[in-house]
Amino acid sequence: MPHLRLELIVPRKAHLGDTVEITIRVRNAGKRAADLELSGRPVAFDVVIRGPDGTEVWRRLGQGAIAAALMVLRLEPGEAHEFSLRWAEVDDAGSQVRPGRYTVRGMVPIDGRNRMTAERPLLIDS
């Protein structure tokens, strides 16, 4: 099993109505090249955003089906690959979220296992 590090990159603060850049970085922290089997076309990475009360307000994969294809990605030692998206600060129904403290977590399915990032805070202010 390759030695991988997942990092979630999200701003600490955004203004209401902004588009928020969210990136999951997968880095090969091992000493040998790693061939990662990633499912989906496009890759079925997921981002979950929870509201101030802890309930899920938005999920990338909640937006539709992802084709069940397989992609192999080779990462040399120290090399990283990024999965990015832009969140328009809306909930799963398409409504603008309210100002408040949110949490963001990422997931990438690698080699048949869902690898999770640490949770990161996001403050949306008016």
N, CA, C and O atoms as a printed pandas DataFrame, in Angstrom:
     atom_number atom_name residue_name chain_id  residue_number  x_coord  y_coord  z_coord
0              1         N          MET        A               1    0.853   -1.179    0.000
1              2        CA          MET        A               1    0.000    0.000    0.000
2              3         C          MET        A               1    0.893    1.235    0.000
3              4         O          MET        A               1    1.785    1.340    0.841
4              5         N          PRO        A               2    0.677    2.170   -0.919
5              6        CA          PRO        A               2    1.521    3.368   -0.973
6              7         C          PRO        A               2    1.301    4.262    0.249
7              8         O          PRO        A               2    0.232    4.269    0.859
8              9         N          HIS        A               3    2.344    5.008    0.578
9             10        CA          HIS        A               3    2.256    5.951    1.694
10            11         C          HIS        A               3    1.782    7.296    1.126
11            12         O          HIS        A               3    2.563    8.028    0.517
12            13         N          LEU        A               4    0.518    7.608    1.327
13            14        CA          LEU        A               4   -0.088    8.808    0.748
14            15         C          LEU        A               4   -0.468    9.801    1.825
15            16         O          LEU        A               4   -0.825    9.422    2.940
16            17         N          ARG        A               5   -0.386   11.072    1.480
17            18        CA          ARG        A               5   -0.873   12.137    2.366
18            19         C          ARG        A               5   -1.941   12.911    1.604
19            20         O          ARG        A               5   -1.736   13.329    0.465
20            21         N          LEU        A               6   -3.081   13.093    2.256
21            22        CA          LEU        A               6   -4.153   13.899    1.683
22            23         C          LEU        A               6   -4.236   15.208    2.442
23            24         O          LEU        A               6   -4.216   15.235    3.673
24            25         N          GLU        A               7   -4.330   16.283    1.692
25            26        CA          GLU        A               7   -4.426   17.617    2.282
26            27         C          GLU        A               7   -5.615   18.333    1.652
27            28         O          GLU        A               7   -5.808   18.292    0.437
28            29         N          LEU        A               8   -6.397   18.981    2.484
29            30        CA          LEU        A               8   -7.532   19.766    2.012
30            31         C          LEU        A               8   -7.136   21.237    2.063
31            32         O          LEU        A               8   -6.714   21.745    3.102
32            33         N          ILE        A               9   -7.277   21.902    0.943
33            34        CA          ILE        A               9   -6.931   23.319    0.859
34            35         C          ILE        A               9   -8.225   24.094    0.641
35            36         O          ILE        A               9   -8.890   23.950   -0.384
36            37         N          VAL        A              10   -8.564   24.916    1.624
37            38        CA          VAL        A              10   -9.796   25.712    1.585
38            39         C          VAL        A              10   -9.501   27.010    2.338
39            40         O          VAL        A              10   -8.815   26.979    3.361
40            41         N          PRO        A              11   -9.999   28.138    1.859
41            42        CA          PRO        A              11   -9.743   29.373    2.609
42            43         C          PRO        A              11  -10.408   29.321    3.973
43            44         O          PRO        A              11  -11.410   28.631    4.159
44            45         N          ARG        A              12   -9.855   30.045    4.915
45            46        CA          ARG        A              12  -10.456   30.093    6.255
46            47         C          ARG        A              12  -11.726   30.930    6.256
47            48         O          ARG        A              12  -12.620   30.720    7.076
48            49         N          LYS        A              13  -11.798   31.894    5.315
49            50        CA          LYS        A              13  -12.903   32.849    5.321
50            51         C          LYS        A              13  -13.299   33.194    3.892
51            52         O          LYS        A              13  -12.453   33.288    3.003
52            53         N          ALA        A              14  -14.600   33.381    3.687
53            54        CA          ALA        A              14  -15.129   33.818    2.393
54            55         C          ALA        A              14  -16.301   34.758    2.666
55            56         O          ALA        A              14  -16.940   34.687    3.717
56            57         N          HIS        A              15  -16.566   35.621    1.724
57            58        CA          HIS        A              15  -17.714   36.522    1.843
58            59         C          HIS        A              15  -18.937   35.867    1.209
59            60         O          HIS        A              15  -18.817   35.121    0.238
60            61         N          LEU        A              16  -20.090   36.146    1.754
61            62        CA          LEU        A              16  -21.335   35.615    1.220
62            63         C          LEU        A              16  -21.451   35.999   -0.251
63            64         O          LEU        A              16  -21.296   37.167   -0.607
64            65         N          GLY        A              17  -21.720   35.027   -1.092
65            66        CA          GLY        A              17  -21.842   35.254   -2.530
66            67         C          GLY        A              17  -20.577   34.960   -3.307
67            68         O          GLY        A              17  -20.609   34.937   -4.538
68            69         N          ASP        A              18  -19.448   34.732   -2.619
69            70        CA          ASP        A              18  -18.200   34.374   -3.295
70            71         C          ASP        A              18  -18.285   32.952   -3.835
71            72         O          ASP        A              18  -19.168   32.179   -3.462
72            73         N          THR        A              19  -17.362   32.628   -4.708
73            74        CA          THR        A              19  -17.135   31.250   -5.117
74            75         C          THR        A              19  -15.896   30.782   -4.362
75            76         O          THR        A              19  -14.864   31.454   -4.380
76            77         N          VAL        A              20  -15.994   29.640   -3.705
77            78        CA          VAL        A              20  -14.921   29.150   -2.849
78            79         C          VAL        A              20  -14.140   28.053   -3.579
79            80         O          VAL        A              20  -14.714   27.054   -4.013
80            81         N          GLU        A              21  -12.823   28.253   -3.707
81            82        CA          GLU        A              21  -11.936   27.254   -4.310
82            83         C          GLU        A              21  -11.605   26.201   -3.262
83            84         O          GLU        A              21  -11.149   26.531   -2.167
84            85         N          ILE        A              22  -11.835   24.926   -3.598
85            86        CA          ILE        A              22  -11.540   23.820   -2.701
86            87         C          ILE        A              22  -10.677   22.817   -3.462
87            88         O          ILE        A              22  -11.010   22.418   -4.578
88            89         N          THR        A              23   -9.562   22.412   -2.847
89            90        CA          THR        A              23   -8.634   21.490   -3.491
90            91         C          THR        A              23   -8.264   20.369   -2.533
91            92         O          THR        A              23   -8.002   20.599   -1.352
92            93         N          ILE        A              24   -8.249   19.156   -3.062
93            94        CA          ILE        A              24   -7.714   18.010   -2.330
94            95         C          ILE        A              24   -6.392   17.651   -3.016
95            96         O          ILE        A              24   -6.361   17.376   -4.215
96            97         N          ARG        A              25   -5.311   17.656   -2.246
97            98        CA          ARG        A              25   -3.988   17.307   -2.776
98            99         C          ARG        A              25   -3.604   15.933   -2.242
99           100         O          ARG        A              25   -3.605   15.702   -1.032
100          101         N          VAL        A              26   -3.277   15.025   -3.157
101          102        CA          VAL        A              26   -2.802   13.690   -2.801
102          103         C          VAL        A              26   -1.314   13.643   -3.121
103          104         O          VAL        A              26   -0.914   13.831   -4.270
104          105         N          ARG        A              27   -0.492   13.391   -2.096
105          106        CA          ARG        A              27    0.964   13.374   -2.270
106          107         C          ARG        A              27    1.512   11.986   -1.940
107          108         O          ARG        A              27    1.118   11.365   -0.953
108          109         N          ASN        A              28    2.425   11.515   -2.785
109          110        CA          ASN        A              28    3.132   10.268   -2.514
110          111         C          ASN        A              28    4.269   10.591   -1.551
111          112         O          ASN        A              28    5.279   11.171   -1.949
112          113         N          ALA        A              29    4.104   10.217   -0.286
113          114        CA          ALA        A              29    5.115   10.468    0.733
114          115         C          ALA        A              29    6.050    9.276    0.900
115          116         O          ALA        A              29    6.860    9.243    1.827
116          117         N          GLY        A              30    5.941    8.308    0.012
117          118        CA          GLY        A              30    6.790    7.122    0.086
118          119         C          GLY        A              30    8.087    7.301   -0.679
119          120         O          GLY        A              30    8.365    8.369   -1.226
120          121         N          LYS        A              31    8.873    6.238   -0.708
121          122        CA          LYS        A              31   10.190    6.266   -1.371
122          123         C          LYS        A              31   10.170    5.609   -2.740
123          124         O          LYS        A              31   11.174    5.599   -3.452
124          125         N          ARG        A              32    8.999    5.052   -3.106
125          126        CA          ARG        A              32    8.849    4.419   -4.419
126          127         C          ARG        A              32    7.652    5.002   -5.142
127          128         O          ARG        A              32    6.753    5.570   -4.521
128          129         N          ALA        A              33    7.648    4.860   -6.448
129          130        CA          ALA        A              33    6.500    5.313   -7.242
130          131         C          ALA        A              33    5.258    4.540   -6.791
131          132         O          ALA        A              33    5.342    3.386   -6.371
132          133         N          ALA        A              34    4.122    5.197   -6.889
133          134        CA          ALA        A              34    2.855    4.584   -6.483
134          135         C          ALA        A              34    1.865    4.686   -7.632
135          136         O          ALA        A              34    1.654    5.766   -8.184
136          137         N          ASP        A              35    1.260    3.561   -7.990
137          138        CA          ASP        A              35    0.191    3.536   -8.985
138          139         C          ASP        A              35   -1.132    3.512   -8.231
139          140         O          ASP        A              35   -1.448    2.536   -7.550
140          141         N          LEU        A              36   -1.899    4.583   -8.353
141          142        CA          LEU        A              36   -3.159    4.713   -7.632
142          143         C          LEU        A              36   -4.313    4.374   -8.557
143          144         O          LEU        A              36   -4.395    4.892   -9.670
144          145         N          GLU        A              37   -5.195    3.515   -8.106
145          146        CA          GLU        A              37   -6.399    3.187   -8.856
146          147         C          GLU        A              37   -7.520    4.087   -8.360
147          148         O          GLU        A              37   -7.954    3.983   -7.213
148          149         N          LEU        A              38   -7.984    4.971   -9.238
149          150        CA          LEU        A              38   -9.017    5.945   -8.907
150          151         C          LEU        A              38  -10.278    5.608   -9.687
151          152         O          LEU        A              38  -10.218    5.380  -10.895
152          153         N          SER        A              39  -11.419    5.574   -9.007
153          154        CA          SER        A              39  -12.657    5.218   -9.693
154          155         C          SER        A              39  -13.385    6.459  -10.178
155          156         O          SER        A              39  -13.254    7.545   -9.615
156          157         N          GLY        A              40  -14.163    6.263  -11.250
157          158        CA          GLY        A              40  -15.000    7.323  -11.796
158          159         C          GLY        A              40  -14.384    8.037  -12.978
159          160         O          GLY        A              40  -13.162    8.097  -13.114
160          161         N          ARG        A              41  -15.230    8.573  -13.824
161          162        CA          ARG        A              41  -14.817    9.433  -14.944
162          163         C          ARG        A              41  -15.805   10.571  -14.998
163          164         O          ARG        A              41  -16.907   10.356  -15.502
164          165         N          PRO        A              42  -15.507   11.757  -14.526
165          166        CA          PRO        A              42  -14.233   12.132  -13.910
166          167         C          PRO        A              42  -14.066   11.440  -12.571
167          168         O          PRO        A              42  -15.011   10.853  -12.044
168          169         N          VAL        A              43  -12.847   11.510  -12.013
169          170        CA          VAL        A              43  -12.555   10.843  -10.743
170          171         C          VAL        A              43  -13.591   11.255   -9.697
171          172         O          VAL        A              43  -13.912   12.434   -9.545
172          173         N          ALA        A              44  -14.098   10.268   -8.991
173          174        CA          ALA        A              44  -15.215   10.466   -8.063
174          175         C          ALA        A              44  -14.764   10.987   -6.699
175          176         O          ALA        A              44  -15.179   10.469   -5.663
176          177         N          PHE        A              45  -13.911   12.016   -6.706
177          178        CA          PHE        A              45  -13.568   12.615   -5.415
178          179         C          PHE        A              45  -14.793   13.347   -4.887
179          180         O          PHE        A              45  -15.647   13.788   -5.657
180          181         N          ASP        A              46  -14.870   13.470   -3.581
181          182        CA          ASP        A              46  -16.043   14.085   -2.982
182          183         C          ASP        A              46  -15.624   15.175   -2.014
183          184         O          ASP        A              46  -14.548   15.113   -1.420
184          185         N          VAL        A              47  -16.468   16.157   -1.862
185          186        CA          VAL        A              47  -16.311   17.213   -0.872
186          187         C          VAL        A              47  -17.654   17.353   -0.183
187          188         O          VAL        A              47  -18.694   17.447   -0.834
188          189         N          VAL        A              48  -17.618   17.364    1.160
189          190        CA          VAL        A              48  -18.836   17.504    1.957
190          191         C          VAL        A              48  -18.704   18.770    2.791
191          192         O          VAL        A              48  -17.695   18.987    3.462
192          193         N          ILE        A              49  -19.736   19.598    2.739
193          194        CA          ILE        A              49  -19.766   20.825    3.525
194          195         C          ILE        A              49  -20.907   20.717    4.520
195          196         O          ILE        A              49  -22.049   20.433    4.158
196          197         N          ARG        A              50  -20.573   20.950    5.780
197          198        CA          ARG        A              50  -21.561   20.896    6.864
198          199         C          ARG        A              50  -21.781   22.300    7.393
199          200         O          ARG        A              50  -20.856   23.105    7.489
200          201         N          GLY        A              51  -23.042   22.572    7.734
201          202        CA          GLY        A              51  -23.432   23.887    8.220
202          203         C          GLY        A              51  -23.070   24.112    9.668
203          204         O          GLY        A              51  -22.499   23.238   10.320
204          205         N          PRO        A              52  -23.409   25.302   10.178
205          206        CA          PRO        A              52  -23.103   25.655   11.567
206          207         C          PRO        A              52  -23.661   24.665   12.590
207          208         O          PRO        A              52  -23.089   24.511   13.669
208          209         N          ASP        A              53  -24.767   23.996   12.267
209          210        CA          ASP        A              53  -25.362   23.031   13.209
210          211         C          ASP        A              53  -24.858   21.603   12.983
211          212         O          ASP        A              53  -25.314   20.673   13.648
212          213         N          GLY        A              54  -23.915   21.428   12.042
213          214        CA          GLY        A              54  -23.333   20.112   11.784
214          215         C          GLY        A              54  -24.029   19.292   10.730
215          216         O          GLY        A              54  -23.547   18.214   10.380
216          217         N          THR        A              55  -25.160   19.767   10.204
217          218        CA          THR        A              55  -25.856   19.009    9.161
218          219         C          THR        A              55  -25.213   19.255    7.800
219          220         O          THR        A              55  -24.688   20.334    7.527
220          221         N          GLU        A              56  -25.266   18.241    6.965
221          222        CA          GLU        A              56  -24.708   18.347    5.623
222          223         C          GLU        A              56  -25.545   19.320    4.795
223          224         O          GLU        A              56  -26.765   19.183    4.710
224          225         N          VAL        A              57  -24.882   20.298    4.187
225          226        CA          VAL        A              57  -25.607   21.247    3.335
226          227         C          VAL        A              57  -25.300   21.035    1.857
227          228         O          VAL        A              57  -26.133   21.333    1.001
228          229         N          TRP        A              58  -24.089   20.514    1.549
229          230        CA          TRP        A              58  -23.724   20.324    0.137
230          231         C          TRP        A              58  -22.722   19.190    0.032
231          232         O          TRP        A              58  -21.846   19.019    0.880
232          233         N          ARG        A              59  -22.880   18.412   -1.051
233          234        CA          ARG        A              59  -21.964   17.298   -1.343
234          235         C          ARG        A              59  -21.746   17.270   -2.849
235          236         O          ARG        A              59  -22.705   17.275   -3.622
236          237         N          ARG        A              60  -20.482   17.241   -3.265
237          238        CA          ARG        A              60  -20.176   17.219   -4.703
238          239         C          ARG        A              60  -20.845   16.044   -5.396
239          240         O          ARG        A              60  -21.460   16.221   -6.447
240          241         N          LEU        A              61  -20.739   14.857   -4.834
241          242        CA          LEU        A              61  -21.304   13.682   -5.494
242          243         C          LEU        A              61  -22.812   13.600   -5.355
243          244         O          LEU        A              61  -23.435   12.713   -5.938
244          245         N          GLY        A              62  -23.405   14.495   -4.604
245          246        CA          GLY        A              62  -24.850   14.575   -4.528
246          247         C          GLY        A              62  -25.435   15.254   -5.750
247          248         O          GLY        A              62  -26.654   15.339   -5.896
248          249         N          GLN        A              63  -24.561   15.741   -6.636
249          250        CA          GLN        A              63  -24.999   16.497   -7.801
250          251         C          GLN        A              63  -25.265   15.638   -9.031
251          252         O          GLN        A              63  -25.638   16.167  -10.078
252          253         N          GLY        A              64  -25.081   14.327   -8.926
253          254        CA          GLY        A              64  -25.365   13.474  -10.075
254          255         C          GLY        A              64  -24.486   12.236  -10.082
255          256         O          GLY        A              64  -23.594   12.089   -9.247
256          257         N          ALA        A              65  -24.745   11.354  -11.026
257          258        CA          ALA        A              65  -24.021   10.092  -11.119
258          259         C          ALA        A              65  -22.640   10.303  -11.728
259          260         O          ALA        A              65  -22.436   11.191  -12.557
260          261         N          ILE        A              66  -21.708    9.477  -11.303
261          262        CA          ILE        A              66  -20.357    9.463  -11.850
262          263         C          ILE        A              66  -20.174    8.107  -12.524
263          264         O          ILE        A              66  -20.488    7.073  -11.934
264          265         N          ALA        A              67  -19.669    8.105  -13.752
265          266        CA          ALA        A              67  -19.456    6.854  -14.468
266          267         C          ALA        A              67  -18.466    5.976  -13.708
267          268         O          ALA        A              67  -17.479    6.472  -13.164
268          269         N          ALA        A              68  -18.730    4.684  -13.672
269          270        CA          ALA        A              68  -17.908    3.743  -12.910
270          271         C          ALA        A              68  -16.733    3.250  -13.748
271          272         O          ALA        A              68  -16.663    2.067  -14.080
272          273         N          ALA        A              69  -15.830    4.129  -14.084
273          274        CA          ALA        A              69  -14.633    3.760  -14.833
274          275         C          ALA        A              69  -13.453    3.769  -13.880
275          276         O          ALA        A              69  -13.559    4.254  -12.753
276          277         N          LEU        A              70  -12.343    3.238  -14.326
277          278        CA          LEU        A              70  -11.151    3.177  -13.496
278          279         C          LEU        A              70  -10.034    3.949  -14.186
279          280         O          LEU        A              70   -9.831    3.825  -15.394
280          281         N          MET        A              71   -9.316    4.745  -13.407
281          282        CA          MET        A              71   -8.171    5.491  -13.923
282          283         C          MET        A              71   -6.975    5.135  -13.050
283          284         O          MET        A              71   -7.102    5.057  -11.828
284          285         N          VAL        A              72   -5.829    4.920  -13.657
285          286        CA          VAL        A              72   -4.613    4.659  -12.895
286          287         C          VAL        A              72   -3.736    5.902  -12.997
287          288         O          VAL        A              72   -3.451    6.402  -14.085
288          289         N          LEU        A              73   -3.322    6.379  -11.839
289          290        CA          LEU        A              73   -2.488    7.576  -11.751
290          291         C          LEU        A              73   -1.186    7.187  -11.082
291          292         O          LEU        A              73   -1.187    6.645   -9.977
292          293         N          ARG        A              74   -0.065    7.465  -11.754
293          294        CA          ARG        A              74    1.253    7.160  -11.176
294          295         C          ARG        A              74    1.799    8.427  -10.545
295          296         O          ARG        A              74    1.865    9.480  -11.179
296          297         N          LEU        A              75    2.195    8.303   -9.263
297          298        CA          LEU        A              75    2.851    9.390   -8.547
298          299         C          LEU        A              75    4.253    8.941   -8.154
299          300         O          LEU        A              75    4.426    7.938   -7.461
300          301         N          GLU        A              76    5.233    9.684   -8.598
301          302        CA          GLU        A              76    6.612    9.425   -8.194
302          303         C          GLU        A              76    6.794    9.887   -6.750
303          304         O          GLU        A              76    5.957   10.634   -6.244
304          305         N          PRO        A              77    7.862    9.466   -6.072
305          306        CA          PRO        A              77    8.090    9.916   -4.697
306          307         C          PRO        A              77    8.082   11.446   -4.607
307          308         O          PRO        A              77    8.759   12.125   -5.379
308          309         N          GLY        A              78    7.316   11.973   -3.665
309          310        CA          GLY        A              78    7.217   13.418   -3.479
310          311         C          GLY        A              78    6.249   14.114   -4.420
311          312         O          GLY        A              78    5.924   15.283   -4.210
312          313         N          GLU        A              79    5.782   13.427   -5.450
313          314        CA          GLU        A              79    4.868   14.030   -6.426
314          315         C          GLU        A              79    3.450   14.077   -5.869
315          316         O          GLU        A              79    3.047   13.232   -5.069
316          317         N          ALA        A              80    2.703   15.090   -6.315
317          318        CA          ALA        A              80    1.320   15.266   -5.859
318          319         C          ALA        A              80    0.392   15.465   -7.049
319          320         O          ALA        A              80    0.808   15.881   -8.131
320          321         N          HIS        A              81   -0.871   15.155   -6.814
321          322        CA          HIS        A              81   -1.933   15.412   -7.795
322          323         C          HIS        A              81   -3.066   16.119   -7.058
323          324         O          HIS        A              81   -3.367   15.802   -5.907
324          325         N          GLU        A              82   -3.689   17.080   -7.737
325          326        CA          GLU        A              82   -4.752   17.853   -7.096
326          327         C          GLU        A              82   -6.091   17.645   -7.794
327          328         O          GLU        A              82   -6.171   17.535   -9.018
328          329         N          PHE        A              83   -7.139   17.596   -6.974
329          330        CA          PHE        A              83   -8.520   17.553   -7.425
330          331         C          PHE        A              83   -9.166   18.830   -6.903
331          332         O          PHE        A              83   -9.165   19.079   -5.698
332          333         N          SER        A              84   -9.714   19.634   -7.796
333          334        CA          SER        A              84  -10.239   20.937   -7.386
334          335         C          SER        A              84  -11.666   21.147   -7.861
335          336         O          SER        A              84  -12.121   20.549   -8.836
336          337         N          LEU        A              85  -12.349   22.014   -7.140
337          338        CA          LEU        A              85  -13.692   22.437   -7.534
338          339         C          LEU        A              85  -13.934   23.841   -7.020
339          340         O          LEU        A              85  -13.194   24.355   -6.181
340          341         N          ARG        A              86  -14.970   24.440   -7.532
341          342        CA          ARG        A              86  -15.414   25.762   -7.097
342          343         C          ARG        A              86  -16.828   25.613   -6.556
343          344         O          ARG        A              86  -17.738   25.195   -7.272
344          345         N          TRP        A              87  -17.004   25.961   -5.274
345          346        CA          TRP        A              87  -18.313   25.860   -4.629
346          347         C          TRP        A              87  -18.950   27.241   -4.618
347          348         O          TRP        A              87  -18.335   28.204   -4.159
348          349         N          ALA        A              88  -20.158   27.346   -5.111
349          350        CA          ALA        A              88  -20.863   28.625   -5.256
350          351         C          ALA        A              88  -21.635   29.028   -4.000
351          352         O          ALA        A              88  -22.525   29.876   -4.066
352          353         N          GLU        A              89  -21.300   28.427   -2.859
353          354        CA          GLU        A              89  -21.963   28.732   -1.588
354          355         C          GLU        A              89  -23.474   28.501   -1.638
355          356         O          GLU        A              89  -24.267   29.309   -1.154
356          357         N          VAL        A              90  -23.840   27.374   -2.240
357          358        CA          VAL        A              90  -25.243   26.981   -2.290
358          359         C          VAL        A              90  -25.391   25.617   -1.636
359          360         O          VAL        A              90  -24.427   24.857   -1.534
360          361         N          ASP        A              91  -26.613   25.311   -1.192
361          362        CA          ASP        A              91  -26.873   23.995   -0.626
362          363         C          ASP        A              91  -27.239   23.026   -1.750
363          364         O          ASP        A              91  -27.252   23.398   -2.923
364          365         N          ASP        A              92  -27.533   21.794   -1.383
365          366        CA          ASP        A              92  -27.866   20.777   -2.394
366          367         C          ASP        A              92  -29.109   21.123   -3.204
367          368         O          ASP        A              92  -29.279   20.612   -4.311
368          369         N          ALA        A              93  -29.979   21.979   -2.675
369          370        CA          ALA        A              93  -31.178   22.396   -3.403
370          371         C          ALA        A              93  -30.903   23.602   -4.307
371          372         O          ALA        A              93  -31.782   24.034   -5.053
372          373         N          GLY        A              94  -29.674   24.147   -4.237
373          374        CA          GLY        A              94  -29.334   25.294   -5.074
374          375         C          GLY        A              94  -29.585   26.635   -4.423
375          376         O          GLY        A              94  -29.442   27.665   -5.082
376          377         N          SER        A              95  -29.954   26.662   -3.151
377          378        CA          SER        A              95  -30.225   27.916   -2.439
378          379         C          SER        A              95  -28.953   28.440   -1.791
379          380         O          SER        A              95  -28.111   27.674   -1.322
380          381         N          GLN        A              96  -28.833   29.759   -1.777
381          382        CA          GLN        A              96  -27.687   30.410   -1.139
382          383         C          GLN        A              96  -27.627   30.032    0.344
383          384         O          GLN        A              96  -28.641   30.084    1.040
384          385         N          VAL        A              97  -26.440   29.651    0.824
385          386        CA          VAL        A              97  -26.293   29.358    2.249
386          387         C          VAL        A              97  -26.234   30.667    3.024
387          388         O          VAL        A              97  -26.034   31.732    2.440
388          389         N          ARG        A              98  -26.408   30.585    4.335
389          390        CA          ARG        A              98  -26.377   31.766    5.192
390          391         C          ARG        A              98  -24.967   31.980    5.740
391          392         O          ARG        A              98  -24.151   31.058    5.736
392          393         N          PRO        A              99  -24.682   33.183    6.204
393          394        CA          PRO        A              99  -23.397   33.399    6.875
394          395         C          PRO        A              99  -23.285   32.474    8.086
395          396         O          PRO        A              99  -24.289   32.140    8.716
396          397         N          GLY        A             100  -22.069   32.069    8.402
397          398        CA          GLY        A             100  -21.845   31.211    9.559
398          399         C          GLY        A             100  -20.565   30.422    9.437
399          400         O          GLY        A             100  -19.792   30.597    8.495
400          401         N          ARG        A             101  -20.352   29.546   10.407
401          402        CA          ARG        A             101  -19.157   28.697   10.446
402          403         C          ARG        A             101  -19.503   27.329    9.860
403          404         O          ARG        A             101  -20.393   26.633   10.349
404          405         N          TYR        A             102  -18.796   26.968    8.826
405          406        CA          TYR        A             102  -19.003   25.710    8.128
406          407         C          TYR        A             102  -17.758   24.842    8.289
407          408         O          TYR        A             102  -16.689   25.336    8.647
408          409         N          THR        A             103  -17.903   23.553    8.024
409          410        CA          THR        A             103  -16.751   22.662    7.971
410          411         C          THR        A             103  -16.734   21.978    6.615
411          412         O          THR        A             103  -17.777   21.712    6.018
412          413         N          VAL        A             104  -15.524   21.700    6.144
413          414        CA          VAL        A             104  -15.319   21.085    4.833
414          415         C          VAL        A             104  -14.446   19.853    5.018
415          416         O          VAL        A             104  -13.461   19.881    5.757
416          417         N          ARG        A             105  -14.813   18.779    4.346
417          418        CA          ARG        A             105  -14.024   17.544    4.366
418          419         C          ARG        A             105  -13.981   16.987    2.953
419          420         O          ARG        A             105  -14.953   17.085    2.204
420          421         N          GLY        A             106  -12.845   16.402    2.599
421          422        CA          GLY        A             106  -12.679   15.810    1.275
422          423         C          GLY        A             106  -12.479   14.308    1.351
423          424         O          GLY        A             106  -12.083   13.770    2.385
424          425         N          MET        A             107  -12.761   13.634    0.233
425          426        CA          MET        A             107  -12.599   12.189    0.134
426          427         C          MET        A             107  -12.175   11.854   -1.293
427          428         O          MET        A             107  -12.695   12.412   -2.259
428          429         N          VAL        A             108  -11.216   10.929   -1.407
429          430        CA          VAL        A             108  -10.793   10.423   -2.710
430          431         C          VAL        A             108  -10.792    8.902   -2.624
431          432         O          VAL        A             108  -10.171    8.339   -1.722
432          433         N          PRO        A             109  -11.486    8.219   -3.557
433          434        CA          PRO        A             109  -11.470    6.753   -3.555
434          435         C          PRO        A             109  -10.182    6.263   -4.227
435          436         O          PRO        A             109  -10.007    6.416   -5.436
436          437         N          ILE        A             110   -9.292    5.677   -3.436
437          438        CA          ILE        A             110   -8.004    5.213   -3.951
438          439         C          ILE        A             110   -7.866    3.733   -3.631
439          440         O          ILE        A             110   -8.012    3.318   -2.481
440          441         N          ASP        A             111   -7.584    2.942   -4.661
441          442        CA          ASP        A             111   -7.364    1.504   -4.494
442          443         C          ASP        A             111   -8.525    0.832   -3.753
443          444         O          ASP        A             111   -8.309   -0.060   -2.932
444          445         N          GLY        A             112   -9.750    1.263   -4.046
445          446        CA          GLY        A             112  -10.940    0.642   -3.476
446          447         C          GLY        A             112  -11.278    1.097   -2.063
447          448         O          GLY        A             112  -12.208    0.569   -1.454
448          449         N          ARG        A             113  -10.537    2.070   -1.529
449          450        CA          ARG        A             113  -10.810    2.591   -0.172
450          451         C          ARG        A             113  -11.074    4.081   -0.253
451          452         O          ARG        A             113  -10.434    4.787   -1.033
452          453         N          ASN        A             114  -12.007    4.561    0.544
453          454        CA          ASN        A             114  -12.265    5.994    0.609
454          455         C          ASN        A             114  -11.279    6.638    1.572
455          456         O          ASN        A             114  -11.337    6.400    2.779
456          457         N          ARG        A             115  -10.377    7.451    1.041
457          458        CA          ARG        A             115   -9.386    8.146    1.868
458          459         C          ARG        A             115   -9.938    9.531    2.191
459          460         O          ARG        A             115  -10.332   10.276    1.294
460          461         N          MET        A             116   -9.963    9.867    3.473
461          462        CA          MET        A             116  -10.555   11.120    3.940
462          463         C          MET        A             116   -9.477   12.134    4.322
463          464         O          MET        A             116   -8.407   11.770    4.810
464          465         N          THR        A             117   -9.780   13.402    4.091
465          466        CA          THR        A             117   -8.924   14.472    4.588
466          467         C          THR        A             117   -9.377   14.833    6.004
467          468         O          THR        A             117  -10.434   14.400    6.463
468          469         N          ALA        A             118   -8.572   15.615    6.668
469          470        CA          ALA        A             118   -9.006   16.208    7.927
470          471         C          ALA        A             118  -10.070   17.255    7.600
471          472         O          ALA        A             118  -10.113   17.786    6.490
472          473         N          GLU        A             119  -10.911   17.538    8.564
473          474        CA          GLU        A             119  -11.932   18.573    8.396
474          475         C          GLU        A             119  -11.283   19.945    8.535
475          476         O          GLU        A             119  -10.371   20.129    9.341
476          477         N          ARG        A             120  -11.756   20.901    7.750
477          478        CA          ARG        A             120  -11.246   22.272    7.819
478          479         C          ARG        A             120  -12.418   23.226    8.021
479          480         O          ARG        A             120  -13.495   23.021    7.461
480          481         N          PRO        A             121  -12.205   24.285    8.836
481          482        CA          PRO        A             121  -13.265   25.277    9.037
482          483         C          PRO        A             121  -13.321   26.266    7.881
483          484         O          PRO        A             121  -12.312   26.536    7.230
484          485         N          LEU        A             122  -14.511   26.801    7.635
485          486        CA          LEU        A             122  -14.729   27.855    6.657
486          487         C          LEU        A             122  -15.759   28.814    7.233
487          488         O          LEU        A             122  -16.892   28.427    7.519
488          489         N          LEU        A             123  -15.360   30.053    7.399
489          490        CA          LEU        A             123  -16.265   31.075    7.884
490          491         C          LEU        A             123  -16.819   31.834    6.688
491          492         O          LEU        A             123  -16.056   32.360    5.878
492          493         N          ILE        A             124  -18.138   31.894    6.573
493          494        CA          ILE        A             124  -18.774   32.688    5.526
494          495         C          ILE        A             124  -19.392   33.882    6.227
495          496         O          ILE        A             124  -20.300   33.746    7.046
496          497         N          ASP        A             125  -18.876   35.061    5.884
497          498        CA          ASP        A             125  -19.419   36.275    6.522
498          499         C          ASP        A             125  -20.169   37.122    5.511
499          500         O          ASP        A             125  -20.009   36.980    4.298
500          501         N          SER        A             126  -20.987   38.001    6.050
501          502        CA          SER        A             126  -21.780   38.852    5.171
502          503         C          SER        A             126  -20.997   40.113    4.896
503          504         O          SER        A             126  -21.470   40.988    4.171
